[in-house]
Amino acid sequence: MIKIRRYSILAMIVVFVFIPFTSSALGGLSSPSSTENDPAAMIVDCLIARPMGFASLVLGSASFVVCLPFSSLGQNVDESFEVMVMDPARYTFLRPIGGFWTD
């Protein structure tokens, strides 16, 4: 019990020490109008954002197939395809690496 308390206190100290560093690092991110990409943003994009975008594409495609009868009854198949399939596909495959703010 005492070991767990020590580790939790140590973890809290480490978190509170590194919070100012993370806020200054986030303040230095490139703005949406910037054309040059940050290498850290590229790494985060390749390791986190692209796989999550691909997972949302797979889930959106499966949801589109399940919801297809209902969207065809509501006559909005094109809109549901655009939102559930094409938006995640564009986000995952068509934007430049590290370009989180590009349209």
NORBELHU-V606730 format. One record per residue. N is the residue number from 0. RES is the residue in one small letter. PSI is psi as a letter, one per 40 degrees, with the letter a starting at -180 (none if undefined). OMEGA is omega in whole degrees, 0 to 359 (none if undefined). NEAR is the number of other C-alpha atoms within 12 Angstrom. Layout:
n:N res:RES psi:PSI omega:OMEGA near:NEAR
n:N res:RES psi:PSI omega:OMEGA near:NEAR
This chain:
n:0 res:m psi:d omega:180 near:7
n:1 res:i psi:d omega:178 near:8
n:2 res:k psi:d omega:180 near:9
n:3 res:i psi:d omega:179 near:10
n:4 res:r psi:d omega:179 near:11
n:5 res:r psi:d omega:180 near:12
n:6 res:y psi:d omega:179 near:13
n:7 res:s psi:d omega:177 near:14
n:8 res:i psi:d omega:178 near:14
n:9 res:l psi:d omega:178 near:14
n:10 res:a psi:d omega:178 near:14
n:11 res:m psi:d omega:178 near:14
n:12 res:i psi:d omega:180 near:13
n:13 res:v psi:d omega:179 near:14
n:14 res:v psi:d omega:181 near:14
n:15 res:f psi:d omega:177 near:14
n:16 res:v psi:d omega:185 near:13
n:17 res:f psi:e omega:178 near:14
n:18 res:i psi:d omega:179 near:14
n:19 res:p psi:d omega:179 near:13
n:20 res:f psi:d omega:180 near:14
n:21 res:t psi:d omega:180 near:14
n:22 res:s psi:d omega:177 near:13
n:23 res:s psi:d omega:177 near:11
n:24 res:a psi:d omega:178 near:15
n:25 res:l psi:d omega:177 near:15
n:26 res:g psi:d omega:181 near:11
n:27 res:g psi:e omega:179 near:13
n:28 res:l psi:i omega:182 near:23
n:29 res:s psi:i omega:181 near:21
n:30 res:s psi:i omega:180 near:18
n:31 res:p psi:d omega:181 near:15
n:32 res:s psi:e omega:181 near:13
n:33 res:s psi:h omega:181 near:14
n:34 res:t psi:e omega:179 near:15
n:35 res:e psi:i omega:185 near:19
n:36 res:n psi:i omega:177 near:23
n:37 res:d psi:h omega:179 near:23
n:38 res:p psi:d omega:178 near:15
n:39 res:a psi:d omega:178 near:19
n:40 res:a psi:d omega:178 near:26
n:41 res:m psi:d omega:180 near:22
n:42 res:i psi:d omega:179 near:17
n:43 res:v psi:d omega:179 near:19
n:44 res:d psi:d omega:182 near:27
n:45 res:c psi:d omega:185 near:23
n:46 res:l psi:d omega:185 near:17
n:47 res:i psi:d omega:189 near:19
n:48 res:a psi:d omega:181 near:24
n:49 res:r psi:d omega:176 near:29
n:50 res:p psi:d omega:177 near:19
n:51 res:m psi:d omega:175 near:21
n:52 res:g psi:d omega:178 near:28
n:53 res:f psi:d omega:177 near:26
n:54 res:a psi:d omega:178 near:20
n:55 res:s psi:d omega:176 near:25
n:56 res:l psi:d omega:180 near:27
n:57 res:v psi:d omega:179 near:21
n:58 res:l psi:d omega:178 near:19
n:59 res:g psi:d omega:178 near:26
n:60 res:s psi:d omega:178 near:24
n:61 res:a psi:d omega:178 near:16
n:62 res:s psi:d omega:179 near:20
n:63 res:f psi:d omega:180 near:27
n:64 res:v psi:d omega:179 near:19
n:65 res:v psi:d omega:183 near:17
n:66 res:c psi:e omega:184 near:20
n:67 res:l psi:d omega:178 near:22
n:68 res:p psi:d omega:181 near:15
n:69 res:f psi:d omega:179 near:15
n:70 res:s psi:d omega:176 near:19
n:71 res:s psi:d omega:174 near:17
n:72 res:l psi:d omega:179 near:10
n:73 res:g psi:e omega:178 near:13
n:74 res:q psi:f omega:175 near:14
n:75 res:n psi:f omega:180 near:17
n:76 res:v psi:d omega:181 near:21
n:77 res:d psi:d omega:180 near:16
n:78 res:e psi:d omega:179 near:17
n:79 res:s psi:d omega:176 near:25
n:80 res:f psi:d omega:180 near:26
n:81 res:e psi:d omega:184 near:18
n:82 res:v psi:d omega:187 near:22
n:83 res:m psi:d omega:186 near:30
n:84 res:v psi:d omega:188 near:28
n:85 res:m psi:d omega:179 near:24
n:86 res:d psi:d omega:176 near:24
n:87 res:p psi:d omega:178 near:27
n:88 res:a psi:d omega:177 near:26
n:89 res:r psi:d omega:180 near:22
n:90 res:y psi:d omega:185 near:30
n:91 res:t psi:d omega:192 near:29
n:92 res:f psi:d omega:189 near:21
n:93 res:l psi:e omega:181 near:19
n:94 res:r psi:i omega:179 near:22
n:95 res:p psi:i omega:181 near:22
n:96 res:i psi:h omega:182 near:27
n:97 res:g psi:e omega:181 near:31
n:98 res:g psi:g omega:182 near:32
n:99 res:f psi:d omega:188 near:32
n:100 res:w psi:e omega:180 near:20
n:101 res:t psi:i omega:180 near:18
n:102 res:d psi:none omega:none near:12
